[in-house]
Structure formats: structure tokens, C-alpha cells
Amino acid sequence: MKFEINNTEWEIEEKDKNELKELYEKETQEKTYFVFGVTVKSKHVIYINKDMCQEQKIRTLKHELTHCYIWEYGLYNVMDINEEVICDIVASSNDFINDIVERYKNKSKQILNDDMIDALKYTFMNK
């Protein structure tokens, strides 16, 4: 799924847990056991672990979209992060994040509906 923030196009992709772990370790040069999601600024892509339940995917997407928002609006250089800075980030990014999350949910529902239709077609055609 593609979206735009601050005149920059980004994409959200789902990867299986092994692909995501490998990608994370390559990007960060750190070993890890499990990865929920990764935001790769240089590619403008957010990767989400497709092996998680929908609720965890949404929580992870919100987290990764916050990284995206911080980078796109130059907030990554703020050295003194305090409660006021965090509140400003949340307040200013909330509508953006909720809009993208709703689009993602709708896309996921459509994929599930399409899969169910395909399964029903297969079942009835093979009787």
C-alpha cells in the first residue's frame, strides 16, 4: 500500500518473520530474535511482520508510522526529548497515522474477502 507524507511517497509491505528478521539485522547490524516491523528511510518503506495477528499489525504500523513522521518532518535531530515534545508529535501526527491505519485495515479486509471468495469458488467448482 502506498501513501504520501510531506510530499514524499512511502509504501507499506508485509514480510514473513524470517525475511523481516534478516532485513532488520542487515539494516541495523544487530542480531535479534523477533521483529514486529522495520521502517527503512532510505527506501521509504515500512515493513510489517505478516505473521502477526491484525491487532499487533495495527499497533506496529502506528509505531512505524511515527518513525516515518519524525523523519519526514525533521524531528529526528531533537536532542532533548521531553514530555512536551512527545505530546506535540502525537498531537500533530494523530490524524495522519489514523488515516493510514484505516486505509491499511480496509486493504487487509479486501484481501481477506478476496481470499474467501477464491476459497468458495474453489470449493464449489471442485464438488
C-alpha positions in Angstrom: 0.0 0.0 0.0 1.3 3.4 -0.9 0.8 6.7 0.9 2.3 10.2 0.9 3.7 12.3 3.7 5.3 15.7 3.3 5.3 15.3 -0.5 7.2 12.0 -0.2 5.8 8.7 -1.3 6.1 5.8 1.1 5.0 2.2 0.9 3.8 -0.4 3.4 4.7 -4.0 2.8 4.2 -7.2 4.8 7.0 -9.7 5.0 7.2 -13.1 6.7 9.0 -13.2 10.1 12.2 -14.7 8.6 12.5 -12.1 5.8 11.9 -9.3 8.3 14.4 -10.6 10.8 17.0 -10.8 8.0 16.2 -7.3 6.8 16.4 -5.9 10.3 19.7 -7.5 11.0 21.1 -6.2 7.7 19.8 -2.7 8.3 20.9 -2.4 11.9 23.9 -4.8 12.1 22.3 -6.2 15.3 21.1 -9.7 16.0 17.6 -10.2 17.1 15.1 -12.9 17.9 11.8 -11.3 16.7 10.9 -8.2 14.6 7.5 -6.6 14.6 8.2 -4.1 11.9 11.0 -2.0 10.3 11.0 1.4 8.7 13.7 1.9 6.1 14.0 5.6 5.5 16.4 5.3 2.5 13.8 3.2 0.6 10.7 5.0 2.0 9.2 1.6 3.0 7.6 0.3 6.2 7.8 -3.4 6.6 5.3 -5.2 8.9 5.6 -8.8 10.1 2.7 -10.6 8.2 2.8 -13.5 10.7 1.2 -11.4 13.5 -2.5 -11.0 14.4 -4.3 -8.0 12.9 -4.3 -6.1 16.3 -0.5 -6.4 16.6 0.0 -5.4 12.9 -2.0 -2.2 13.6 0.0 -1.4 16.8 3.2 -2.0 14.9 2.1 0.1 11.9 1.3 3.0 14.3 4.7 2.7 15.8 6.5 2.6 12.4 4.4 5.5 11.0 5.6 7.6 14.0 9.2 6.9 12.9 8.2 8.0 9.4 6.5 11.1 10.6 9.5 12.1 12.8 11.9 11.6 9.9 9.8 13.4 7.3 9.3 16.5 9.4 12.9 16.7 10.7 12.2 15.9 14.3 15.0 13.2 14.5 17.5 16.0 15.3 15.7 17.0 18.5 18.3 16.2 21.2 16.2 17.0 24.3 13.1 14.8 24.1 10.7 15.5 26.9 7.1 15.0 27.6 6.1 18.2 25.7 8.0 17.1 22.6 6.3 13.7 22.7 2.9 15.3 23.1 3.5 17.6 20.2 4.5 14.7 18.0 1.4 12.7 19.0 -1.0 15.6 18.6 0.3 16.6 15.2 0.7 13.1 13.8 -2.5 11.6 15.1 -4.8 12.3 12.1 -2.1 11.2 9.6 -1.5 8.0 11.4 -5.2 7.2 11.9 -5.8 7.9 8.2 -3.1 5.5 7.0 -4.1 2.8 9.5 -7.7 2.9 8.3 -6.6 2.6 4.7 -4.4 -0.4 5.7 -7.3 -2.1 7.6 -9.6 -1.6 4.6 -6.9 -3.1 2.3 -6.5 -6.0 4.6 -10.2 -6.6 4.8 -10.4 -6.6 1.0 -7.6 -9.2 0.7 -9.4 -11.4 3.2 -12.7 -11.0 1.3 -10.9 -11.8 -2.0 -9.3 -14.9 -0.4 -12.7 -16.1 1.0 -14.3 -15.6 -2.4 -11.5 -17.6 -4.1 -11.8 -20.4 -1.5 -15.6 -20.6 -2.1 -15.1 -20.7 -5.8 -12.6 -23.5 -5.5 -14.9 -25.4 -3.1 -17.9 -25.2 -5.4 -16.1 -25.8 -8.6 -14.5 -29.0 -7.2 -17.7 -30.6 -6.0 
